Amino acid sequence: MSTMKVPAAPGTSLAPPANFGDHDQHGHVAQFYADDAFLVESLSRFIGPALAAGDAAIVIATPAHRESLGRTLRLRGLDSSSASRAGRYACLDAAETLAKITVNGWPDQTLFVQVVGQLLRRTKAKSSGENERIAVFGEMVSLLWSAGKLGAALRLEELWTDLARTYIFSLRCAYPIQGFNRQEHSEMFLKICTEHNRVIPHESYTELAGEENRLRNITHLQQRAQALENEIIERKRAEQALRAAHDSLEKRVIERTLELQHKNIEIHKQTEMLEAANRGLRELSSRLLRVQDNERRRIARELHDSTGQDLALLSMNLSALQGEAKGINAEFGKALSENVEIVNQVSEELRNISYLLHPPLLDEMGLLCALRWFAEGFQQRSGIKVNLELDNNFGRVSRDLETAIFRVVQESLTNIHRHADSATTTIRLAQSSDTVSLQIEDEGRGIAPEKLSAIMSEGVAGVGLRGMRERIENFGGQFDIASGKKGTCIRVSVPVTHDGDGLLI
C-alpha cells in the first residue's frame, strides 16, 4: 500500500520541527513543557548560543531553573560567570522581579518599563557580538498563572509585546503544560498563544523525529480533541437532563413541602381544638366536682341543722313522755323507751352521714384534724388498723385542695375496706416548700394489671380511682397507682406556691 503525501505550500511545513537555536530578533515565543529537565535543555540551547556568540542574555527564572541552567551551560563549556561579570548576562529571581513590577498583584506598566527596560539597555550595552542580539527568558507569567491570576499573566504578556516595540530582543516565556488541565482554561490558553508570534509545544511533540511522526501526532491530537468536544457536548446534554430532573424534583419537593405544611397547619389546628376541648372537659370536671362537694356540704349542713335538730327535739319530747308514763302504764313507758333509743340511734347515724358527706372539722380545723377524725371512725367501723404518718408542720392549703386530698383518702380507705382484704393501711401526708405529697398503702391482695387498667379507664368523674385521678390532675398534680401481690400503693403529688399569706394552688 502506497502512502500519498499532501504537498505543503512553498516555504512552509505541515508539521515544523522545534528549532530551539533559531533566534528571531523580535520573537515572542511561548515555551510549554511537562518536565523541568526538558525546559532546562531547551533553554540552554536558547541562551547558550547567544552567550557563545558574545551577545547579551537575560534570565528571569525560579532558583531551581537558574541553578540547573548554569550547571548545564558549564557542562557544555560555557562560562556564564564570566559573561555575568562582563555585564552581558543577567540572571534574576522571578518572584523578586515580579514583586518590583506589580501593584496589588497586578502588573504596572510604568514599573515594568522602568525595571525591565533599564535591564535591557544596561545588558545590551555590554554585548560584544556582531549581531548585538539579546536573548530573554522569563517565568514571571508562569508564577502569576500558577497563583490563579490568569488575567494578570495575560496582562504581563501584553506588556512584553508593547516593550518589544521600543527594544529589540528575542523573548521566550515558559509555562508548565500541567497548568492548563481544565476546560475553563481553553479560552485563556488561546489568548496567551495569540499574544506570542510562535509557540513551542511540550516534549511529547518536539521529541518526535520526522515530519510523518509529527503529522501522525497532530492527527491523534485532533482525534482526541474531537472526542473531547463530543464528550463535552454529551456531558452538557447530561447536565441539562440532570438539571431538568433536579428542577422537576425540586418542584415536587416544594409542592410536597407545601402540602405537608398545610397538613401540619391542619394538624396543629386540630391539636389546638383537641387541647381546648380537653381544657374544657377538665374545667367542666373541676366544676362538677366543686358542685358535688358544695352539694355534699349543703346536704350535710341541712341534715345537721334541720333534720338533726328535729330528731333532737323529738328525742326530748319522747323523754318527757317517758317520765310521765312510768306511773301510768308500764307497757306504754317501755314502748316510749324503745322509741327514744331508736331516735337516738337515727340521730347518731344521721350525724355520721352528715360528717362523712362533709366533715365540719375540714373547714374549721384543717386537713390534719379531719383526717385523724375520719381515720378513727373508719378504724372503728371497719376493724382495719389505720397508721397515720402526718407532717405536724403541715399548714393550711386552699379549701378546694384540702377537700380533694380528703376525698382521695376517703375513697381509698373505702376501696381498701371493700376489696383489699387488708388488716392494716398506712397514710402518709407531707408538705414541702413547693409540693404536697400523699401516700396511701395497704397490705392486701392487690389489683391485677388488666383490671387496674379497666378501672382507671371506666366510670365517671367523682367515682372510683378515675375520679381521684381527675381531682388531683385538676390541680396540675400527679396521681400514680402501683399494685401487686403484696398490696396497693397510691401516690399523689401536687405543686403549691406561697403568696405570703398561705399556700395557694
Summary of the structure (lengths in Angstrom):
residues: 505
radius of gyration: 56.0
end to end distance: 111.3
largest distance: 178.0
contacts: 1456
relative contact order: 0.06
helix: 61%
strand: 15%
